Amino acid sequence: MPASFQFSCQTVPRRTCTISGDPHYYTFDNKVFSFQGTCTYVLSEQCQNELPYFRVEGKNEHFGNTRVSWTGLVKVFVYNETIELVKRTTGKSGMSMIVSTDFGLMVAYDISYYLRISLPYTYQNATCGLCGNFNNEPGDDLRTRDGEVVSSDVVFANSWRASGDEDPGCDAQCEGLECAGCTAAQTALYSNNDHCGILQNSSGPFAACHQTLPPQNFVDSCVYDVCVGGGYQPILCQSLGVYASQCQQNGIQPQNWRRPGFCEIPCPANSHYESQATGCPPTCVNPNSTQNCPLPVQESCVCDTGYVLSAGECVPYAECGCRFEGFYYRSGQTVILDEDCGRRCSCTAGSMTCSPHGCGPHESCSVDDGERGCRPNGYATCWIRGPGSYQTFDGLTYQYPGACRLIIAKEMGLSGHPHFNVITEKVPNILIIGQLILCFHPVFVETLYKLPFTSGSNQIRIFHSNTHSIILRTSFGLTVQTVWPHFVRVTAPVVYSSSLGGLCGNYNDEPNDDFQTPNGTLVHSSQVFGDSWREGSLASHCVENTVFNPLNYSSTEFCGILSSPHGPFTPCWPVVDPTQQVDVCVDILRRSKDPESTLCEVLRDYALMCQQQEISLGEWRNTTGCGKKNPHNFWR
């Protein structure tokens, strides 16, 4: 060995894929595209067996504007573990959640919906997903799951929809920068130095970073985001922050660009803002973590003197939590442990106390939103469509054209699980649902909220699924989706079997006894049954009195396309009977003042029912004339 030879630590070359804003994807090979679907997608996955396996998935959600989406949940699958990084509404000290592995994968997700996936060059030519194939060729990054290189961002991204994603109606409604719909005047305004143009100002605070990180793509993304947000300053601040963070990741520190009244970062209790904070802040588990920190400096909320990070919150050292079986839990935290949810453990005064725990007969143990617990192992769905078509949890289809307030699904006090009551208010003689009211003990949801909304206890989440769709999800498994103007989907877990009432039936797998009134009497008339579940008066204005359009809408030019063997809906026939749906469609169109545009809405409803059963219908909108060029089309 030569005398001059020495061992030394070398920097391992890496590549990073970033997802930011609403959302913009920068692949490992620096291909840039924007995609607005709200499903769960494979962001990056190891596709060569000789390397350690990993998979990173991201769930998008709408945030304030239904034309765009943001990454709201990140899942990391590695070493037979599933790690969930969840965007919460509560404040946390520190700016990022980081997952790091011994083979070089690093996933960082921060409070501004900014996600970074970093890999060493050992994974070159070995990845797939929305982050691309990491082969230094951006031209072939839009490679679908089937191996085809396509030009459409939407086709590419939809091919990487994660398995098990059962969220109907989460497809992208527009493609790329078209989603913003910015005018020339808006583009010019948001490109100036008071907005996104500050990123490329040669004498501005980011100038030092220009040579290493050309700003043009970031400016374009920023203008897009700010335009969609109508000039909302927090969106501008987020876009500027993404570029600043990228600069810091490359070892370049921008000048101080935040100032009083502009993009200030409010920090939670017992912490303060620093523009060049350590990437390894002291924690209860490792109070000396700043020593030999391998991460670059970053802006962050830093704990005040005398405080330390405990599960994202700054607490006095004396209030640190519990280290237990290789994990850390904050003081006062209660968790369910073991693969079978066999223990319920609580951290108190630095000590973990456990007691036996088990799941019920209709439950199984799983991890959801980062928490292990007992969850239902089955669900049933009730559908309400048009002026009065119902399909119960047990599959019974019937007609009841009643209006006013109607109890759709109600827990009758027999299950031992959280009580709920879903009420719909239909407008007489009009094909719309006026409002949807949901009562949860002890929460009553009949107020106005800016979406997305999360209750303080995280028991209820309400968010846009697409332009006309709102989804409400509960921590106990109930999901309610409305798609205006005339579609409601209620999904209830099997733990409520035989304990429900309302127009959706009793959920006991016996459709023949679904017509039970509130006092338990079995009737045989849908009119009598429906009337018994009215909420309030049976006044005359609550009775439908619609003038029907006499035209025949059962032909293949209209509703008959659903049952046509030459139509696009045949893959769904085994799971959603087209004959019944043709009858529903005809009934809706006969009551409509604009049958042609209403037809597209009805076909969309059928497609949603198919998606609920995991049936893909391909480009049915183009086949039926309901494509985005249709001026009445819901999906435009």
C-alpha positions, 0 to 999 in steps of 0.5 A: 500500500502506498505510504500516502494512501489514507482512508477517509469519509467521502460524500455519497453522490445522491439524487433527490425527487421533490414534490411541492405546491399543488403539486409539482413533481421534480423527478430524480432526473429533473423532469418537471410536471404538474398533476392534480389527481387526489388518489394515492400514488406510488411516488418511488419504488425499488424495481430491481430485486438485488437492492433493498426494497422500499416504496413511497406512496403519497395521498393527495387532497384538495386544499381550499381550491378544487382545481388543484391538490396537495400531498396530505399523507406520505407512506414509506414501506421499508423492512416490512414496516409501514411508516406514515407521515401525516400532515396535521393542522396542529402546530409542531416545532421543527419544520420536517418529519424525516425517515432515514434508512441504512441503505441511503433512502431519506424521505423528508416531509414538511409542514408546507406540503413539501416532500423530498425523496433522496437516494444514493446513486446505487439506485440508478436505473432501479426506481419507478413511479412518479419520481422517474427511473433515475437514469439521468435521462429526463426524456423517458421519465413518464414511463407507465407501470406497463413500461410505456413512455407517454406524453400525458402527465395524467395518463402517466400518473394514473398508471401509478395509482396505488393498489388498494386505493378505493377513493372514487372520483379522485381522478385528475380533472385537468392536465398540467398548467391548464388547471390554473387557468391564469390570464395573461394579466395574472401571469404578468402580475405574479411574475413581478419582483413583488411576487414570484419574480423575486426568485430570479432577481439577479440582485435579490435574496436568492441570487447566490443560488441561481448558478447551482439551481436555475430558478425558472421552473420554480418561478413557473410553479410559483406563478401557477400556485399563486394564480390558483390561490388568487394571490393568497400570500401564504401560497406565495410564501410556500413557493418561495420557501421551497426554493430556499429549502432547495438552496440550503439542501445544496449548501447555499444559504439565501439572504434573509427574505422573510421580514415582518409582515411578509412570510413570517413563520409563527412558531408554536409554544416554547420555540422560536424561528431561526433561518439557519437552524441545525438539521438535527435538533436535540430531542428527548431521545438524543439531546446531543443530536447536533454533534456530527449532524450529516444534514445541511442547515435549514430554517426551522422553529427551534426550542427555547433554552430549557426545552427539548423536542418531544414528538414534535413539541417543545417541552421541559426536559423533566416532561420527556416521555417514554422510551419503550421497545425501541420507540419513543412516546410523549408523556400522556400518550396512549397507544395500541401495540403488537400486530394483533393489537394485544396491548394498550399502553400509556406513558406517564411520568417516564414510565410505560404501563400496559394492559391487555387489549383485543379487537371485536368480532368484526374488527382487525388490527391495522395501521391507519393515519400513522396509528395502530388500532382495531378497525372494521374488516368490512364495509357496506355502501348505500347510494342515493341518486336523482330525485328518489332512487335508493340502494340500501346497505343490503342491496335493495333498490327502490324508489321514493321521491320524497323531499324535505329532511329525510333520515338516511342512516342512523345508529339506533343505539344497539351497536355500542359504537359511536352514534351518528345520524345522517340527514339529507334535505332535498329541495322539492321538484328540483333535482338537487340535494339542498344540504346534508346534515350529520350528527355525531355524538357529541358533535353536530355538523350543521355549520359552515367550514372552510375546507379542508376541515379537521375536528380538534380531536381528529374524529372528523375530516371534511375535504373536497374530492373533486370540483363538486364532491365533498367527502366526510370521513370519521375516525370510526369508519363512517364515510359520506360523499356528496356529488352535487347535484343529486348523488350521495354515498354513505359507507358504514363499517360492519361493526354497525351490522343490524344496528342501523335505521333510515332509508339506507336500511338496517344493514343485516345482509337481508334486503327483504326486511329493509323497510322497517319504520323507526318503531321496528314495524316492517312495511311493504310500501316504499312510500310508507317506509320513506314517509316514516323516516321524514324529519319534521312535518309532512307539509304539502310542499314536501311532496314531489309534484314534478312535471315529467318530460315525455321524451323517451330517454332509454335509447343508446343515445341517452340512458341506454348507453349504460346497458349497451354491449357496444358501450364503455360500461360493460366491464362494470355490469357484473358488480353494478346492474345496468338495467336498474341504473338505466331506469334511474337515469331515465327517471332523472332525465325526465325530470330535468330541464337540461337532459343533455348535460344531466346525462353526463352527470348521471353517467358520472354517477354510474362511473363512481359506483363502478370505481367503488367496486374497483372497476376502471372504465377507461376513457368513457367520457370521450366515448359518450361525448362527456369529454372536457370539451363538452361545455356542460361537463362536470370534469372540465 
